[in-house]
Amino acid sequence: MNIKKLIRPELAAMKSYTPIEPIEILGQRAEGRIIKLDGNENPYGCSPRVYQALASYPYYHIYPDPEQRKLRQALEKYTGLNQENIICGGGSDELIDLTLRLFLQPGDETINCSPTFGMYPFSTEVCGGKVVDVPRDKIFVVDLVGIKKVLSEKTKVIFIASPNNPTGNVITEQGILELIGTGRIVVVDEAYFEFSGVTMADLVSSYSNLIVLRTFSKWAGLAGLRIGYGIFPVEIASYLMKIKQPYNVNVAAQAAVLASLADIDYLRNNVAKIVAERERLFGKLKELKWLKPYPSSANFILCSVHCRSDSLHCHSERSEESPAKEIWHQLQKKGIFIRYFDSPRLRDYLRISVGKPEDTDALIEALGEIC
Ligand SMILES: Cc1ncc(COP(=O)(O)O)c(C=O)c1O
């Protein structure tokens, strides 16, 4: 039987998403200690109260609350916004997918401002939509004029990550207001909000086409439990409530969020440590001269690489590769994992997540040995 003939042709043809690899697999590739700076995860982990809450939770055998009442109440307190506007998902990834399921018909378009987070094109294609890319400028600022030029009757959703992954910069409120003015659904993805302090969430109550997404993966160290939330206009929230899987957020993630929000000072202190370390890392990377770090409002730094392959130790093994990719390989051998993107625009770039001070020191020493 030819199964492929039965599969939606656009899905059979689409490129897969390139995720990061789990820590156990990375461990097999390096000898000794692993320094994981490739996933924008929180090096301090989650609140200790999360472990206690998970250990003592009594109802794992009972389905979660489909209306997410306790969670949304706690988020109302945290965000200062009305719980009617809030819906939680299995990471903000799920909310990106759910939003597209609500708005896209086959052939509808979404606007992607590359380089940016890969889930926007991925989920657009899975939902039968078409991605229209409007690349950011040289310093990664969103091309508002370019976006307006490509709008068509089929354009439904515009995605803006702010701070943007992997570039770390934020969009201005003026920029978002201009996009709102196009009448399309504008999704501002604030996965890194707690590191930037910049948000568009307060605008949601004034505009019926603005959505803000957030996550507990980064600032609260809950990436493995998969929990994020969105701030939606009430009308959109009610449709999403209708189409989401009833039990989309598992009870462990719910208990973890409640415990995290009860320990907010601890988490904010970790965020402050990461922001301070980001600035120290930025200074150290800049000193290397052959790396150009871009200012970041998130928990990672994008760098362009300005060295020749023949200035790298062991360059002969993969002489056809870009120096950035070679450095990425060499760091892996030393147990240091950062992110290289195999895309033409980012061929000469590396993204480094902010770790603990000792991770920065080990990385800088290793970079010095490599180039
Ligand atoms: C911009 C952006 N949005 C969303 C996510 C995914 O967040 P979550 O873990 O909540 O699915 C990421 C993760 O890297 C991200 O960089």
The ligand as a Tripos MOL2 file, in Angstrom:
@<TRIPOS>MOLECULE
LIG
   16    16     1     0     0
SMALL
NO_CHARGES

@<TRIPOS>ATOM
      1 C1         10.5910   33.2100   20.3840 C.3       1 LIG1
      2 C2         10.2130   31.9080   21.0070 C.ar      1 LIG1
      3 N1          8.9210   31.6250   21.1630 N.ar      1 LIG1
      4 C3          8.5250   30.4740   21.7230 C.ar      1 LIG1
      5 C4          9.4370   29.5310   22.1350 C.ar      1 LIG1
      6 C5          8.9450   28.2290   22.6670 C.3       1 LIG1
      7 O1          8.5690   28.3400   23.9580 O.3       1 LIG1
      8 P1          7.8690   27.1110   24.7000 P.3       1 LIG1
      9 O2          8.9460   26.3340   25.3560 O.co2     1 LIG1
     10 O3          6.9630   27.7760   25.6670 O.co2     1 LIG1
     11 O4          7.1230   26.3210   23.6700 O.co2     1 LIG1
     12 C6         10.7940   29.7840   21.9870 C.ar      1 LIG1
     13 C7         11.7710   28.7670   22.4220 C.2       1 LIG1
     14 O5         12.9130   28.7830   22.1270 O.2       1 LIG1
     15 C8         11.1930   31.0060   21.4070 C.ar      1 LIG1
     16 O6         12.4720   31.2810   21.2070 O.3       1 LIG1
@<TRIPOS>BOND
     1     1     2 1
     2     2     3 ar
     3     2    15 ar
     4     3     4 ar
     5     4     5 ar
     6     5     6 1
     7     5    12 ar
     8     6     7 1
     9     7     8 1
    10     8     9 2
    11     8    10 1
    12     8    11 1
    13    12    13 1
    14    12    15 ar
    15    13    14 2
    16    15    16 1
@<TRIPOS>SUBSTRUCTURE
     1 LIG1         1 GROUP 0 **** ****
